[in-house]
């Protein structure tokens, strides 16, 4: 059960007293760990412990007399509720990538003031920006401050769950092959050594998986690679002896997690170290001696794992079929039980998870299931709790965003369903979002197009009516890994060269529309970048193969807003869904599938 607002106010007061003792004007609390992960192990969930804000992204700043949480539009409603009566201000920012908290610190500190932050969880690029900005107002940054060592008495230790190998039947290539690919990239950049902290990169590179982070089959580790060997730094006891022996055969040595920094410190002065400044912390970067030359570039593994090969794509398609079959079974039950049984948002999570668990290969969920009815659906990252949830009854819209982990793929799907009779306004909103999903799904674009350039294709139908949404349109998706992965991002992000769309990338398409206090709409499929046959001499083009297999509800559609070509796309999609899923379902689930995939 969540603590009371008074408890969080007391924790903030304790933090402020500690700032005074340490001689700090302020302390920055990012939502991160030593691996700069999006989803954090319990030990590094300090921002949530201190503020009560449970969103997956957000930055907390505590000064000696104020506390402010910076969150983007996905979390505004949630944050207002969770921060109420804690004394913590909510600062609304446009995007999760915003650095508004840095400017706020500069405005609320000044000449001679010192700002503390734990350098062990602060990204290298973020640290440089923080130092540069504060230097302009005469303030300095102290990076040896872990505030939670002073104020969090029952802080969790490192997770100790065992590491296991990704089943060879599903792994895309042997780890020796992947290491060779990384070493080739290192040689191209003139690097003798490469340090990796990103947990999904490490899991992919070494064909290993774990359970240190909820919903993501990863484990806490760092890796140091040179031309002939590699060292994996993990907590003692996590690697079984037999697995350690197999790793050794591939030139991989296992050492204790705490030895990663000392290993960097022990690099020879002649070393050339490849680091990704967006994926390594300041603390680890500063472990290397000043004499070591550093090459800053994206981790080669980040680019390599984003491009699923033909074998991986085939496994992902199979995982989508199992996932789609589970949803058919769930929705068949849901529609038959609606109005006859008491169904809440919590019931939906339980029953949908249970149906996924029946499917072959299911490992677990890929994120917290979001089931939001009416006003709750207007919060993009809403999660029902036993203390606060809605009963599904009356009229309105039900948004369900869920996903599963399978050895052959990671799924993520959002659908919206009418409860009772949807209003004309709800149908309009739903149809405009659907037009955005269809418009982007049908896109063709030159190979190497920077992914943010595609964002407007999904927003155009909404923009035409003066509407928009505050989150990105699409994120990369891992292969039995994190449900959010880079480097591609279909969003309003400022593009860089690493965001170029390449064959084999799996990305979500998920435009939305949210009316606070009323309802929310989001329609999400995962798509695969595949070669497009254009028949013209203007270079190679890509298009999207839609991977997700689940009907898109047609009862919410205002057909007057759809063009004939959009209806044709939807009918063709539903025909494919029926063909692919029919062999995997029977009885009521099959009947539901047939009914919901009728052409319109």
Secondary structure, DSSP 8 states (H G I E B T S, - for coil): ----HHHHHHHHHHHHHHHHHHT-SEEEE-S--TT--SS--GGG-HHHHHH----SS-EEEEESS-EEEEEEGGGHHHHHHHHTTTT-EEEEES-TT--HHHHHHHHH--TT-EEE-BGGGSBHHHHHHHHHHHHTTT-EEE-B--THHHH-TT--------BEE--TTT-SS-HHHHHHHHHHHHHHTT-SEEEE--HHHHHHHHTEE--SBTTB-----EEEEESS-EEEEE-TT-B-HHHHHHHHHTTEEEEEGGGHHHHHHTS-TT-EEEE-TTSSBHHHHTTS-TTSEEEE---HHHHHHHS--HHHHHHHHHHHHHHHHHHHHHHHHHHHHBTTB--BHHHHHHHHHHHHHTSTTEEEESS--EEEEGGGGGSTT---BTTB--B--SSEEEEEEE-EEETTEE--EEEEEEES---HHHHHHHHHHHHHHHHHHT-EEETT-BGGGGHHHHHHHHHTTT---SS-SEEE--SSS-SSEEEEEESSS---GGGB--TT-EEEE--EEEETTTEEEE-BEEEEEEEE---SSS--EEEEEE-------STT--GGGS-HHHHHHHHHHHHHHHHHHHTT--HHHHHHHHHHT---
